[in-house]
Amino acid sequence: MKIFVNGEPKQVNDSCSVQDLLAEMNITGQRLAVEVNEEIVSKSRHEDYSFNDG
């Protein structure tokens, strides 16, 4: 599926979680904020929060 990261399109697997995406982008362990559709995704939810197409 196609998502946008900082305004740039990115192709990810349908089962991709926030944690998977951060690891793929090599930005784990850094202080950051994750927002999906104007909703902040807390760090405790990164492993379980998967992207949905639509």
Backbone atoms as SQL, in Angstrom:
CREATE TABLE atoms (id INTEGER PRIMARY KEY, chain TEXT, resi INTEGER, resn TEXT, atom TEXT, x REAL, y REAL, z REAL);
INSERT INTO atoms VALUES
  (1, 'A', 1, 'MET', 'N', 0.836, -1.156, 0.000),
  (2, 'A', 1, 'MET', 'CA', 0.000, 0.000, 0.000),
  (3, 'A', 1, 'MET', 'C', 0.891, 1.232, 0.000),
  (4, 'A', 2, 'LYS', 'N', 0.356, 2.332, -0.451),
  (5, 'A', 2, 'LYS', 'CA', 1.122, 3.573, -0.501),
  (6, 'A', 2, 'LYS', 'C', 0.713, 4.460, 0.671),
  (7, 'A', 3, 'ILE', 'N', 1.712, 4.930, 1.414),
  (8, 'A', 3, 'ILE', 'CA', 1.485, 5.881, 2.500),
  (9, 'A', 3, 'ILE', 'C', 2.372, 7.098, 2.233),
  (10, 'A', 4, 'PHE', 'N', 2.182, 8.128, 3.008),
  (11, 'A', 4, 'PHE', 'CA', 3.030, 9.313, 2.889),
  (12, 'A', 4, 'PHE', 'C', 3.767, 9.526, 4.198),
  (13, 'A', 5, 'VAL', 'N', 5.077, 9.722, 4.098),
  (14, 'A', 5, 'VAL', 'CA', 5.930, 9.970, 5.255),
  (15, 'A', 5, 'VAL', 'C', 6.578, 11.330, 5.037),
  (16, 'A', 6, 'ASN', 'N', 6.253, 12.270, 5.904),
  (17, 'A', 6, 'ASN', 'CA', 6.751, 13.642, 5.753),
  (18, 'A', 6, 'ASN', 'C', 6.469, 14.191, 4.357),
  (19, 'A', 7, 'GLY', 'N', 5.279, 13.875, 3.855),
  (20, 'A', 7, 'GLY', 'CA', 4.841, 14.388, 2.571),
  (21, 'A', 7, 'GLY', 'C', 5.339, 13.635, 1.359),
  (22, 'A', 8, 'GLU', 'N', 6.165, 12.622, 1.566),
  (23, 'A', 8, 'GLU', 'CA', 6.733, 11.834, 0.467),
  (24, 'A', 8, 'GLU', 'C', 6.057, 10.464, 0.403),
  (25, 'A', 9, 'PRO', 'N', 5.673, 10.005, -0.805),
  (26, 'A', 9, 'PRO', 'CA', 5.043, 8.687, -0.917),
  (27, 'A', 9, 'PRO', 'C', 6.031, 7.565, -0.599),
  (28, 'A', 10, 'LYS', 'N', 5.502, 6.521, 0.032),
  (29, 'A', 10, 'LYS', 'CA', 6.327, 5.358, 0.385),
  (30, 'A', 10, 'LYS', 'C', 5.460, 4.115, 0.254),
  (31, 'A', 11, 'GLN', 'N', 6.002, 3.083, -0.352),
  (32, 'A', 11, 'GLN', 'CA', 5.293, 1.813, -0.515),
  (33, 'A', 11, 'GLN', 'C', 5.631, 0.906, 0.670),
  (34, 'A', 12, 'VAL', 'N', 4.606, 0.346, 1.333),
  (35, 'A', 12, 'VAL', 'CA', 4.820, -0.561, 2.470),
  (36, 'A', 12, 'VAL', 'C', 3.935, -1.793, 2.305),
  (37, 'A', 13, 'ASN', 'N', 4.292, -2.868, 3.012),
  (38, 'A', 13, 'ASN', 'CA', 3.475, -4.083, 3.024),
  (39, 'A', 13, 'ASN', 'C', 2.158, -3.798, 3.727),
  (40, 'A', 14, 'ASP', 'N', 1.118, -4.549, 3.371),
  (41, 'A', 14, 'ASP', 'CA', -0.198, -4.362, 3.983),
  (42, 'A', 14, 'ASP', 'C', -0.177, -4.588, 5.489),
  (43, 'A', 15, 'SER', 'N', 0.718, -5.426, 5.986),
  (44, 'A', 15, 'SER', 'CA', 0.767, -5.742, 7.415),
  (45, 'A', 15, 'SER', 'C', 1.783, -4.881, 8.167),
  (46, 'A', 16, 'CYS', 'N', 2.280, -3.834, 7.547),
  (47, 'A', 16, 'CYS', 'CA', 3.319, -2.989, 8.139),
  (48, 'A', 16, 'CYS', 'C', 2.801, -2.251, 9.376),
  (49, 'A', 17, 'SER', 'N', 3.562, -2.328, 10.457),
  (50, 'A', 17, 'SER', 'CA', 3.233, -1.569, 11.673),
  (51, 'A', 17, 'SER', 'C', 4.107, -0.324, 11.723),
  (52, 'A', 18, 'VAL', 'N', 3.770, 0.578, 12.615),
  (53, 'A', 18, 'VAL', 'CA', 4.588, 1.782, 12.801),
  (54, 'A', 18, 'VAL', 'C', 6.015, 1.370, 13.154),
  (55, 'A', 19, 'GLN', 'N', 6.157, 0.402, 14.051),
  (56, 'A', 19, 'GLN', 'CA', 7.489, -0.069, 14.456),
  (57, 'A', 19, 'GLN', 'C', 8.260, -0.626, 13.265),
  (58, 'A', 20, 'ASP', 'N', 7.589, -1.390, 12.405),
  (59, 'A', 20, 'ASP', 'CA', 8.235, -1.936, 11.201),
  (60, 'A', 20, 'ASP', 'C', 8.741, -0.813, 10.299),
  (61, 'A', 21, 'LEU', 'N', 7.894, 0.195, 10.099),
  (62, 'A', 21, 'LEU', 'CA', 8.273, 1.310, 9.233),
  (63, 'A', 21, 'LEU', 'C', 9.462, 2.074, 9.800),
  (64, 'A', 22, 'LEU', 'N', 9.448, 2.340, 11.100),
  (65, 'A', 22, 'LEU', 'CA', 10.556, 3.063, 11.729),
  (66, 'A', 22, 'LEU', 'C', 11.856, 2.267, 11.613),
  (67, 'A', 23, 'ALA', 'N', 11.778, 0.953, 11.797),
  (68, 'A', 23, 'ALA', 'CA', 12.971, 0.108, 11.673),
  (69, 'A', 23, 'ALA', 'C', 13.478, 0.120, 10.233),
  (70, 'A', 24, 'GLU', 'N', 12.556, 0.022, 9.273),
  (71, 'A', 24, 'GLU', 'CA', 12.943, 0.040, 7.863),
  (72, 'A', 24, 'GLU', 'C', 13.615, 1.362, 7.494),
  (73, 'A', 25, 'MET', 'N', 13.155, 2.449, 8.101),
  (74, 'A', 25, 'MET', 'CA', 13.722, 3.768, 7.819),
  (75, 'A', 25, 'MET', 'C', 14.960, 4.046, 8.673),
  (76, 'A', 26, 'ASN', 'N', 15.318, 3.073, 9.526),
  (77, 'A', 26, 'ASN', 'CA', 16.511, 3.169, 10.366),
  (78, 'A', 26, 'ASN', 'C', 16.462, 4.371, 11.313),
  (79, 'A', 27, 'ILE', 'N', 15.295, 4.600, 11.908),
  (80, 'A', 27, 'ILE', 'CA', 15.166, 5.708, 12.851),
  (81, 'A', 27, 'ILE', 'C', 14.639, 5.236, 14.210),
  (82, 'A', 28, 'THR', 'N', 14.939, 4.004, 14.572),
  (83, 'A', 28, 'THR', 'CA', 14.544, 3.497, 15.884),
  (84, 'A', 28, 'THR', 'C', 15.436, 4.104, 16.962),
  (85, 'A', 29, 'GLY', 'N', 14.895, 4.200, 18.171),
  (86, 'A', 29, 'GLY', 'CA', 15.666, 4.689, 19.305),
  (87, 'A', 29, 'GLY', 'C', 15.804, 6.191, 19.369),
  (88, 'A', 30, 'GLN', 'N', 15.220, 6.898, 18.409),
  (89, 'A', 30, 'GLN', 'CA', 15.296, 8.350, 18.407),
  (90, 'A', 30, 'GLN', 'C', 14.002, 8.933, 18.981),
  (91, 'A', 31, 'ARG', 'N', 14.092, 10.146, 19.464),
  (92, 'A', 31, 'ARG', 'CA', 12.893, 10.841, 19.923),
  (93, 'A', 31, 'ARG', 'C', 12.139, 11.319, 18.694),
  (94, 'A', 32, 'LEU', 'N', 10.871, 10.956, 18.614),
  (95, 'A', 32, 'LEU', 'CA', 10.077, 11.342, 17.465),
  (96, 'A', 32, 'LEU', 'C', 8.607, 11.314, 17.810),
  (97, 'A', 33, 'ALA', 'N', 7.817, 11.892, 16.946),
  (98, 'A', 33, 'ALA', 'CA', 6.365, 11.844, 17.077),
  (99, 'A', 33, 'ALA', 'C', 5.824, 11.164, 15.830),
  (100, 'A', 34, 'VAL', 'N', 4.832, 10.308, 16.024),
  (101, 'A', 34, 'VAL', 'CA', 4.190, 9.625, 14.908),
  (102, 'A', 34, 'VAL', 'C', 2.733, 10.063, 14.889),
  (103, 'A', 35, 'GLU', 'N', 2.299, 10.536, 13.734),
  (104, 'A', 35, 'GLU', 'CA', 0.924, 10.977, 13.559),
  (105, 'A', 35, 'GLU', 'C', 0.342, 10.263, 12.347),
  (106, 'A', 36, 'VAL', 'N', -0.848, 9.706, 12.514),
  (107, 'A', 36, 'VAL', 'CA', -1.541, 9.036, 11.419),
  (108, 'A', 36, 'VAL', 'C', -2.926, 9.651, 11.311),
  (109, 'A', 37, 'ASN', 'N', -3.200, 10.258, 10.174),
  (110, 'A', 37, 'ASN', 'CA', -4.496, 10.910, 9.955),
  (111, 'A', 37, 'ASN', 'C', -4.854, 11.860, 11.095),
  (112, 'A', 38, 'GLU', 'N', -3.899, 12.704, 11.452),
  (113, 'A', 38, 'GLU', 'CA', -4.052, 13.738, 12.480),
  (114, 'A', 38, 'GLU', 'C', -4.246, 13.176, 13.890),
  (115, 'A', 39, 'GLU', 'N', -3.865, 11.915, 14.112),
  (116, 'A', 39, 'GLU', 'CA', -3.932, 11.275, 15.433),
  (117, 'A', 39, 'GLU', 'C', -2.528, 10.862, 15.845),
  (118, 'A', 40, 'ILE', 'N', -2.091, 11.304, 17.034),
  (119, 'A', 40, 'ILE', 'CA', -0.781, 10.915, 17.550),
  (120, 'A', 40, 'ILE', 'C', -0.831, 9.432, 17.946),
  (121, 'A', 41, 'VAL', 'N', 0.163, 8.686, 17.507),
  (122, 'A', 41, 'VAL', 'CA', 0.282, 7.272, 17.870),
  (123, 'A', 41, 'VAL', 'C', 1.376, 7.183, 18.929),
  (124, 'A', 42, 'SER', 'N', 0.985, 6.874, 20.157),
  (125, 'A', 42, 'SER', 'CA', 1.946, 6.816, 21.259),
  (126, 'A', 42, 'SER', 'C', 2.954, 5.696, 21.047),
  (127, 'A', 43, 'LYS', 'N', 4.121, 5.859, 21.634),
  (128, 'A', 43, 'LYS', 'CA', 5.197, 4.869, 21.480),
  (129, 'A', 43, 'LYS', 'C', 4.744, 3.478, 21.919),
  (130, 'A', 44, 'SER', 'N', 3.896, 3.398, 22.930),
  (131, 'A', 44, 'SER', 'CA', 3.430, 2.101, 23.421),
  (132, 'A', 44, 'SER', 'C', 2.561, 1.378, 22.385),
  (133, 'A', 45, 'ARG', 'N', 2.074, 2.084, 21.379),
  (134, 'A', 45, 'ARG', 'CA', 1.223, 1.484, 20.347),
  (135, 'A', 45, 'ARG', 'C', 1.969, 1.223, 19.038),
  (136, 'A', 46, 'HIS', 'N', 3.238, 1.612, 18.928),
  (137, 'A', 46, 'HIS', 'CA', 3.979, 1.473, 17.671),
  (138, 'A', 46, 'HIS', 'C', 4.020, 0.033, 17.167),
  (139, 'A', 47, 'GLU', 'N', 4.196, -0.924, 18.055),
  (140, 'A', 47, 'GLU', 'CA', 4.310, -2.324, 17.634),
  (141, 'A', 47, 'GLU', 'C', 2.982, -2.866, 17.106),
  (142, 'A', 48, 'ASP', 'N', 1.886, -2.441, 17.709),
  (143, 'A', 48, 'ASP', 'CA', 0.570, -2.985, 17.362),
  (144, 'A', 48, 'ASP', 'C', -0.191, -2.167, 16.334),
  (145, 'A', 49, 'TYR', 'N', 0.214, -0.930, 16.105),
  (146, 'A', 49, 'TYR', 'CA', -0.529, -0.049, 15.206),
  (147, 'A', 49, 'TYR', 'C', -0.126, -0.336, 13.761),
  (148, 'A', 50, 'SER', 'N', -1.061, -0.869, 12.982),
  (149, 'A', 50, 'SER', 'CA', -0.818, -1.161, 11.574),
  (150, 'A', 50, 'SER', 'C', -1.547, -0.148, 10.713),
  (151, 'A', 51, 'PHE', 'N', -0.995, 0.122, 9.556),
  (152, 'A', 51, 'PHE', 'CA', -1.612, 1.057, 8.624),
  (153, 'A', 51, 'PHE', 'C', -2.758, 0.368, 7.891),
  (154, 'A', 52, 'ASN', 'N', -3.803, 1.133, 7.586),
  (155, 'A', 52, 'ASN', 'CA', -4.946, 0.617, 6.843),
  (156, 'A', 52, 'ASN', 'C', -5.088, 1.398, 5.549),
  (157, 'A', 53, 'ASP', 'N', -5.335, 0.689, 4.468),
  (158, 'A', 53, 'ASP', 'CA', -5.529, 1.333, 3.175),
  (159, 'A', 53, 'ASP', 'C', -6.904, 1.988, 3.148),
  (160, 'A', 54, 'GLY', 'N', -6.938, 3.214, 2.700),
  (161, 'A', 54, 'GLY', 'CA', -8.244, 3.873, 2.554),
  (162, 'A', 54, 'GLY', 'C', -8.286, 5.096, 3.288);
